Amino acid sequence: MAAIPKVPELRSPVARAVAPVAAGIAFFALLALITWGIAAFLASDSSEPTDNLAPARLELGSVNGRASDVEEDGPLLFAELSTITGARSLVLDHEGGDPANGWRLYYAFPPDRPDCPVTQVRGTATFIDCEGSELDVTELSPPTDPVRPVVEDERTLYLDLRAFSAGPPTTDG
């Protein structure tokens, strides 16, 4: 029967202090490399967005809750929604007494000026563009992509973002 080799013992205090630290650093470096590899694999060849990287639909919750939010605080600004083709900002507004109907969507920039983002005056339907001009929510750019609010079962509100996989928003009409 062959003898099992003995594991070398670390005799000096420096070796006993440095060896566990070096092993820990090596372990976390290896873990980071594996995590990066998995992320690179999932993101590779992503000409089409996936629900892992960019959801096709964004659930906003109850239509009653979102309609109440709009009534109390003004339209909802969704700043820089990340998609495969870049970041876009959307403004969701509601009009009328029926929470399941009357949802309107706008890009967060004035018509024909996608390079001029707006900011919302808190609690109102007023927006300020990049030049300092005040705009009502209805003066914002309507979507040219088929992105839209969707109400399911007259209870749950979603933003359909599938159109964003095609490319940047166009301004011609």
C-alpha positions, 0 to 999 in steps of 0.5 A: 500500500502506498503512503499518502504524502503529508501536506506541508506545514507552514512553519513561519508566522509570515507564511501562516498569515499570508497563505490564507489571505492569498488563497482568499484573494485567489478565490474571489478573483476566480469567482469574479472571473466566473461571474463575468464570464456568465454575464458575457455569455448571456449578453453575447449575440443579443441582437434581440432583447431578452427578458433578462437584459431588457423586459418586453413589458414593464409591469406598472401595477394596478390601473387604479393605483397608477391612475390615482398617482397621475391624478395626485402628482401628474404624469409618470416620468420613466427616465432612461428605460434601458433597452438594447438600443439605448436609453429612452425616457417616457411619460405616461399620462391618464385622462378621464374617470375610468382607470382602465381607459384613457392612458396616453404615452409620450416621449420625454422630449418636444416634438422633432427634438429628441436631443432636448430631454425634459424634466417634470415640475414635481406634482404637475403636468408641466415639463421644462425642456432643455432651453427652459421652456414650459410644456404641457404634457400634451405638447410632448412628442407622441411615440413614433414607435409602436410602444404603448400602455397595455391594460390587462383584465382591466386591472393591471397596467403594463408598458409594452416596450417590444418596439424598442428592440428595432432601433432608436426612436424616429422623429419623422412621421 
